[in-house]
Structures are given as C-alpha cells and as structure tokens.
Amino acid sequence: MDVTTEQAAELLGVTRRSIARYISSGKLAARRHGLRMFSINLDDLREFAAKNNLLFNESVAQKLTQQ
C-alpha cells in the first residue's frame, strides 16, 4: 500500500516538509505523480523509520489500511 506525503508525516510524527526533505535527499524512496505529488510505500516507510530511530505509528497505519 502507498501513502501520501501528508499521511507519511502523520505516521512518523513529523511535518510534510520533513518528508519532502527526506525524499529530495534520497533518504526516503518515493514515486512521483506529477510535479508535486509523491507516494511512498508503507513498508519502505516502516523500514525508513526503524533505520532513522523515528517512531512509526502503527495505529494510524492500521486505520489507513482499513480504508
């Protein structure tokens, strides 16, 4: 499942701008959709959080996957 940058920010407890910085620096893999839209694989985001000592909110992830 893929999430938006806004959802990724919520999952990690950071700002959307932080997610954009992670993507532009190459630290976080994302697929581009148009000029400003990105999608991030949920498993890649979990892995990124673990490698960078960021808290991944599993309860939010469960809500997103149920939609």
N, C-alpha and C positions, 0 to 999 in steps of 0.2 A: 504494500500500500504506500502511496505517496502522500506527502503533506505539503502545504504551502509554507512560505517563509513565516507567515504570521502564526500558523499552527506550530511550526518548529520552535519559534520563540517562546510560545506558551509552554510547550513540552519541556524546554530547558530552563525556563525562568529567566530568560534574557530578552533584550529588545530585538525588534526586527532588524534594526541597523546592525546589531552584533552578528546576526545570522548572515546578513549581506556581506559583512566583512569577512566572515569565515569562508563564504563561498568565493569571494573575489581573491582571497589569498591562497585559495586552493586547499585549505584545510578541510573543507566540507564539500563533498560531491553533490552536485545538483544538476538537473536538466532544465535547460532554458526553454521557455514557451513565450515567444515574442520578445519585446525589448526589455521588459521589467519583471516578467513573471518567471518564477522558478518553482520546481517541485523537487522534493527531497524524499528519498526512500526512507521509510520508517526504521528499517533495520540498520541502514547506514547512519541514521541519526543516533540510534542507541549506541552503536559502536563508537561514534564520534564523542558522545557524552562520556562513555567509560574511559576512553583514551585521554580525555582532557579534564577528568575529575569534575564533570558537571553533573548535576542531579537531573535524572530523566524521570518525569512524572508519568508513571505507569497508569495511574487512574485516568488521566486525561487521554492517554493513548488508547485505553480500552473504550472510552466514550467515542473517540474518533473512529475506531474500527467497527463499532456497532452501528454507525450511521449508514 
